[in-house]
C-alpha cells in the first residue's frame, strides 16, 4: 500500500473531527490526563495545533491521525508531535519527513516527539530526554 499525509485546514476541523476523534482518544489513553479530546478539538479549531491524517492513497481509508504544536522557546522554534495514534506505523513512518519539511517551512529548528518509550524503537530520532510525572493532587 502507498500512504500519504494530509494537513487538515483549520476551517475543516469540525468536518474532520469524527474521523480524528477515535485516534485522538487512543493517543490520549496513554497520556498524563492533561487534556481530553474536546480540549484537543478546541486547540485545533483555534489554530493552536494542527491535525494530520495518514491515509491510503487512492482510498478514503485513514490509518492514523497526529496532532502537532509549534512551541516558540527563547532560542529555538520547535514542532512538537504531541499526539499520534494509528495502525501500520512501520509502513508509513517515513511520512515524518513531510512533517519535517512543513516544520522547516514554518521556521522550526527542531522537531520533537512526545510519546512512549516505544518511539525509540521505530524512529531514527535520538532520545534527548525522558519525562517523569507525579500527580500532586486529584485536580
C-alpha positions as CSV (number, residue, x, y, z in Angstrom):
1,X,0.0,0.0,0.0
2,X,1.1,3.5,-0.7
3,X,0.5,6.2,2.0
4,X,0.1,9.9,2.1
5,X,-0.1,12.5,4.8
6,X,-2.6,15.4,4.8
7,X,-2.7,18.5,6.9
8,X,-6.3,19.3,7.7
9,X,-7.1,23.0,7.3
10,X,-8.3,24.7,10.4
11,X,-11.6,25.6,8.8
12,X,-12.2,21.9,8.2
13,X,-11.6,20.6,11.7
14,X,-15.3,20.3,12.6
15,X,-15.9,18.2,9.5
16,X,-12.8,16.1,10.1
17,X,-13.4,15.6,13.8
18,X,-15.5,12.4,13.6
19,X,-12.6,10.7,11.7
20,X,-9.9,12.1,14.0
21,X,-11.6,11.6,17.4
22,X,-11.1,7.8,17.8
23,X,-7.4,8.3,17.0
24,X,-7.1,11.2,19.5
25,X,-8.9,9.2,22.2
26,X,-6.5,6.3,21.7
27,X,-3.4,8.6,21.9
28,X,-4.7,10.3,25.0
29,X,-5.4,7.0,26.7
30,X,-1.6,6.7,27.1
31,X,-1.2,10.3,28.3
32,X,-1.0,12.1,31.6
33,X,-4.5,13.4,31.8
34,X,-3.6,17.0,30.9
35,X,-6.2,17.2,28.1
36,X,-9.3,15.4,26.9
37,X,-10.5,15.0,23.3
38,X,-12.7,18.1,23.5
39,X,-9.6,20.2,24.6
40,X,-7.6,18.9,21.6
41,X,-10.5,19.7,19.3
42,X,-10.7,23.3,20.6
43,X,-6.9,23.7,20.2
44,X,-7.3,22.6,16.6
45,X,-10.2,24.9,15.9
46,X,-8.4,27.8,17.4
47,X,-5.3,27.1,15.3
48,X,-3.1,26.4,18.3
49,X,-2.4,22.9,17.0
50,X,-2.6,21.2,13.6
51,X,-4.3,17.9,12.7
52,X,-2.7,15.5,10.2
53,X,-4.2,12.3,8.7
54,X,-2.2,9.4,7.3
55,X,-4.3,7.8,4.6
56,X,-4.1,5.1,2.0
57,X,-3.5,6.7,-1.5
58,X,-6.4,6.1,-3.9
59,X,-8.7,5.4,-0.9
60,X,-10.6,7.3,1.8
61,X,-9.1,5.0,4.4
62,X,-7.4,6.8,7.3
63,X,-4.7,4.8,9.1
64,X,-3.6,7.4,11.6
65,X,-4.0,10.9,13.0
66,X,-1.5,13.2,14.6
67,X,-1.6,16.5,16.4
68,X,1.3,18.9,16.1
69,X,2.0,22.1,18.0
70,X,4.6,24.8,17.4
71,X,6.5,25.8,20.6
72,X,8.5,29.0,20.5
73,X,11.3,28.8,23.0
74,X,13.6,31.8,23.6
75,X,16.2,30.4,21.3
76,X,14.5,27.8,19.0
77,X,11.2,27.2,17.4
78,X,10.1,23.6,17.7
79,X,7.5,21.4,16.0
80,X,6.1,19.1,18.7
81,X,4.5,15.9,17.6
82,X,2.2,15.9,20.6
83,X,-0.2,13.1,19.8
84,X,-0.3,10.3,17.3
85,X,-2.2,7.0,17.0
86,X,-2.9,4.7,14.2
87,X,-2.3,1.3,12.5
88,X,0.6,0.2,10.3
89,X,3.2,2.6,11.7
90,X,6.1,0.7,10.2
91,X,4.6,1.1,6.8
92,X,4.1,4.9,6.9
93,X,6.6,6.2,9.4
94,X,8.7,7.7,6.6
95,X,6.0,10.3,6.2
96,X,7.6,12.1,9.2
97,X,9.7,13.6,6.5
98,X,6.7,15.5,5.3
99,X,6.2,16.9,8.9
100,X,9.9,17.9,8.9
101,X,9.6,19.7,5.6
102,X,6.5,21.6,6.9
103,X,8.2,22.5,10.1
104,X,11.2,23.9,8.2
105,X,8.9,26.0,6.1
106,X,7.5,27.5,9.4
107,X,11.0,28.3,10.6
108,X,11.3,25.5,13.1
109,X,14.8,24.5,14.2
110,X,13.8,21.1,15.7
111,X,11.1,18.5,15.7
112,X,10.3,16.6,18.8
113,X,8.1,13.6,19.6
114,X,6.2,13.3,22.9
115,X,5.4,9.7,23.2
116,X,6.0,6.4,24.9
117,X,9.4,4.8,25.1
118,X,8.5,2.6,22.1
119,X,9.2,5.5,19.8
120,X,12.9,4.8,20.3
121,X,12.5,1.5,18.5
122,X,10.8,2.9,15.4
123,X,12.3,6.3,14.7
124,X,15.9,7.4,14.0
125,X,15.5,10.5,16.2
126,X,17.9,10.3,19.1
127,X,16.4,10.3,22.6
128,X,17.0,13.7,24.2
129,X,15.2,13.2,27.5
130,X,12.5,11.3,29.3
131,X,9.7,12.8,31.2
132,X,8.7,11.5,34.7
133,X,5.4,12.8,36.1
134,X,4.0,12.7,39.6
135,X,0.5,13.8,40.3
136,X,0.3,16.3,43.2
137,X,-3.5,16.4,43.6
138,X,-6.7,15.0,42.1
139,X,-7.4,18.0,40.0
